[in-house]
Amino acid sequence: MSVSWEVVPSVAEAFASVLVEELTTRTGHGRLYPLFLSGGPTARLAYQALADVTAASGPVWPQVEIYWGDERCVPRDDPDSNYRLAREALLDRIGETGPVHPMYDAGPPEQAAGAYRQLLTGLPTLGIVHLGLGPDGHCASLFPGSAGAAITDPGCLVVANTDPHGVNPLPRLTLTLPAIARADLVVFTVSGASKRDALARVRAGDDLPATHVTATRVRWLVDEAALPRSGAS
Ligand code: 6PG
């Protein structure tokens, strides 16, 4: 695994240029390439920036198959839906893509997790997985102390999960750590002072879900505000 830390003026703009570069390199080999999307306000800005640069720098999108790394168990048109966020910020603005695979629409979360697990089984790679970092150190919907974050079975790619501390609302579906480990590339986006403690703890190797993320390559895109203040540890 190779891990890089990149301090950037704008996480959203850095995300957009990294994605264009990485998708351009990884597509065009005659097969669809998977991209797993995220949720949250940083993701929204990142996807808007990606849609903006896509207009200028050409289409790889028909060769990119769209998945989600986590989802809130709400209908797809709900304001809390990560699918809706990605539609509004990115998918409705970039024209044709490869197949789009929403993670959830209705029904029991465990059933939806099973269906998505089935969908991912057999993918030779999970391609690029985009992750954010919560102030509590969660990523995807892998919350500290949750059952989903403790899964180590490499065959268990997707689970239903909840936050045992009740900080992050709604039942969720999420990739597991062993699933994320099958990605070629994880891109973390971390922006703002509210992430400062979590980021410092991840960098110190504390036991948080985001600390345990592995993949062939992991790129952390972070802004100055998320870094420890000078003089602080
Ligand atoms: C979600 C996410 C979640 C998110 C973090 C950080 O559905 O909420 O996928 O893991 O990435 O909460 O979000 P921000 O980076 O936007 O603060």
Residues whose N, C-alpha, C, O or C-beta is under 5 A from the ligand:
A	BS01	6PG	S38 G39 G40 P41 T42 A43 D70 L131 G132 L133 G134 C139 A140 S141 T189
